[in-house]
Amino acid sequence: PSSGDGAEPGAPRERRRRRGRARARTEALLHTLKRSRRVKANDRERNRMHHLNAALDELRSVLPTFPDDTKLTKIETL
């Protein structure tokens, strides 16, 4: 049975070069890349939580509490 590519049966196939993102990476480079992505993700999450907490603080400032000096929890605020 022929594969339709005109090559002889049993002949070695040509190796195709990888391009762009599919190229082989060393283990050290992968570790560095993963660490960099994790640091960026942690930074985004930290900023997200800062913004969420700031919004909750603003909401708490307009909600009545009893006694006046108690701070509502996140769930109580919502």
C-alpha positions in Angstrom: 0.0 0.0 0.0 1.3 3.4 -1.0 1.1 6.4 1.3 0.6 8.7 -1.7 3.7 10.8 -1.2 5.9 9.1 -3.8 8.5 7.8 -1.3 9.7 4.2 -1.4 8.3 1.9 1.3 10.8 1.7 4.1 12.6 4.9 3.1 13.3 7.3 6.0 10.9 10.2 6.2 12.2 13.8 6.1 12.3 15.5 9.4 10.3 18.7 9.6 11.8 21.5 11.5 9.7 23.0 14.3 8.9 26.6 14.0 7.9 29.3 16.5 6.4 28.3 19.8 6.7 24.6 19.0 10.5 24.6 19.1 12.3 22.4 21.7 13.2 24.2 25.0 15.7 23.2 27.6 14.5 22.2 31.0 16.2 25.2 32.6 14.4 27.5 30.2 11.1 25.9 30.9 11.6 26.3 34.6 12.4 30.0 34.2 9.4 30.5 32.0 7.1 28.7 34.4 8.5 30.7 37.3 8.0 34.0 35.4 4.4 33.1 34.6 3.7 32.2 38.2 5.2 35.5 39.4 3.0 37.4 37.0 -0.1 35.4 38.0 0.6 36.0 41.6 1.0 39.8 41.0 -2.4 39.9 39.1 -4.1 38.0 41.9 -2.6 40.3 44.5 -3.8 43.4 42.6 -7.2 41.8 42.2 -7.5 41.3 45.9 -6.3 44.8 46.7 -9.0 46.2 44.5 -11.7 43.9 45.9 -10.7 44.9 49.5 -10.7 48.6 48.6 -14.2 48.3 47.2 -15.5 46.4 50.3 -14.0 49.1 52.5 -15.9 51.8 50.5 -19.1 49.8 50.8 -18.5 49.4 54.6 -18.1 53.1 55.0 -21.8 53.7 53.9 -23.3 50.8 55.8 -24.5 51.2 59.4 -22.9 49.0 62.0 -23.7 48.3 65.7 -21.7 49.1 67.7 -20.2 51.8 65.6 -16.5 50.7 65.9 -17.0 47.1 64.6 -15.8 46.1 61.2 -18.1 44.0 59.1 -16.7 40.8 57.5 -16.7 40.4 53.7 -19.8 38.2 53.9 -21.6 40.6 56.3 -20.8 43.5 54.0 -22.3 41.7 51.0 
